[in-house]
Amino acid sequence: MGEFDLIGRLVEIVEGAGAGAGPGGSGRVVIGSGDDAAVTEPGGVTATSVDAFVEGVHFRRETASLEAIGRQAIIATLSDLAAMGAEPGEAYVQLGLPADLEGARIMELGNGLASAAAAAGVAIVGGDITRAPVLFLALTAVGHASAAEDLVTRSGARPGDVVAVTGTLGGAAAGLLLLERPELSRGVDDAVAEGLRHRQLEPSPRLGAGSALAASGATAMIDLSDGLGGDSGHVAKASGVALRIDVDRLPVQEGVAEVAKTAGADPLDLIAGGGEDYELLATLAPDAFEEARVAVERTGISLTAIGEALGGAGVTLRLSDGSEREPSGFDQLRR
Amino acid sequence: MGEFDLIGRLVEIVEGAGAGAGPGGSGRVVIGSGDDAAVTEPGGVTATSVDAFVEGVHFRRETASLEAIGRQAIIATLSDLAAMGAEPGEAYVQLGLPADLEGARIMELGNGLASAAAAAGVAIVGGDITRAPVLFLALTAVGHASAAEDLVTRSGARPGDVVAVTGTLGGAAAGLLLLERPELSRGVDDAVAEGLRHRQLEPSPRLGAGSALAASGATAMIDLSDGLGGDSGHVAKASGVALRIDVDRLPVQEGVAEVAKTAGADPLDLIAGGGEDYELLATLAPDAFEEARVAVERTGISLTAIGEALGGAGVTLRLSDGSEREPSGFDQLRR
């Protein structure tokens, strides 16, 4: 297969993706790819997020399949739209492809991009493909809402707000440890270990939960792509509040504590430091929490109150014994 | 200056750019950078174009300044919006920065991005910066129009249409030859040589001319970023017509013929094969051409009829002696 055919086939795979693919499919795409620009009719407001992923920096081809790399790039980019409470719409994919990447593997990359976009109902309507010395993916995702007031920024948290988190934490970080050091699965049930690995390899952006939180009056929201520790700090800073998080209330994925123990790691580093769970952190007025919890659970995801916004600045983790510490990073363990 | 400060300063330079920078500035930007996503209120329809530029593939740091690299990336991306007749709105910039790129040079890159965006009235409202083994820029540009009917695709040319081109051709290719082989300027007046070099280093996207052509009823339009030969072929194919272009009618920048002669090159390779002039090719019904010419000249750019759309397929160049040939590429001369 020549290079020209290869790119044609890749475009076919990638742009066939998404419930809304092709002109008119999403109701917003007027002209799809193939012209100078894709044309859409957004209606209300758009939320646009861009995210770049570079071989050797964000992933290694030696330890991740091309399909997983493509999928995770889409998921990480859509996670930012989830954190605004936006409805996902269109995506644009720019790929730098090294000459040593074989045709079949490029198709795997395309399949990963296409399957993750399709799962989220996103239409990939444009892109650019170029040669590059290392593999990189530069994604642009566009989400929609009726009005700017329907979207949730990082800056609206107020003292007294409940701090809540969707789903469970630590699974992706523990799963990564299992993938890199399979011997760590000794102390864990097979199905539980598989759940952890799955969490690392096939996370889901919390698009439904993000919409539900936005509709339920979340005052601030962010996705935990850098981990609870770092990302809660962004909300505290942007909102001009302090956040106090009770470690005992954190919803932890099954098996995380066991893997941490076998690895000799502090479980809190996996739970509060590990990104890639793609859960959302939101703040809500106390009387809005219960309605939000019910609305989020209707999307199949739990919502757990884990702390409180206070006057002041910064993030504090309150431990079981009442002592407090700052969140630590997960950097020393990250690939 | 630490890496964190550096990135902060770069973001400041880049996002300070554009007449419409900052929330509310363009009238469409509701929330600028710094949150999970930028929020805009487009109004009618949007045209979105993405373009990636990679060191060693699209540019070399040895022969282009960082400022020129940043500027040309913006210009090439906006040129696609010009070719739709869209009003430029917002841009998103993803940068991969190698570790050996010093702070001062990164700021030059930022200045190039910012100055080109500002010149076009475009607000840079989002981005992502990452480490990378080679420098790359992945740009997303969003343009606007009231309705999809106001935009011009590649596919509307009809047999009998006039083929027209904005401005002059060949200047950027001849300028590149002068930059790479300064001795070629021997046979050319100093001011003319400077004009050619300027054309290569500081081209302009034809945004005003593109709007004027769209408003004057252009049936198809494309920017000549791959050169007249290649890009006219895209219009012919998308529209299902043949295009016949008269070489004698091509508007050629002053000095191109002289540089080609001194270099021992076929001037037609520079004129029809050289990209980077960023002129537009449009097709128009014959009775719409004169009005379009006047409208485009009001933006300070000439519009020249260079040929005709016919039934059939492909592109033919008709020479002075009446003979015909296919357009050739410029690949052998391109960096």
Interface residues (C-beta under 8 A of the other chain):
Chain A: V30 I31 G34 D35 D36 A37 A38 V39 T40 E41 P42 G44 V45 T46 A47 T48 S49 V50 D51 A52 F53 V54 G56 V57 H58 D80 L81 A83 M84 A86 E90 Y92 Q94 L95 G96 V125 G126 G127 D128 T130 R131 A132 P133 V134 F136 A138 T140 A141 V142 G143 A148 L151 T153 R154 S155 M221 I222 D223 A238
Chain B: V30 I31 G34 D35 D36 A37 A38 V39 T40 E41 P42 G44 V45 T46 A47 T48 S49 V50 D51 A52 F53 V54 G56 V57 H58 D80 L81 A83 M84 A86 E90 Y92 Q94 L95 G96 V125 G126 G127 D128 T130 R131 A132 P133 V134 F136 A138 T140 A141 V142 G143 A148 L151 T153 R154 S155 M221 I222 D223 A238
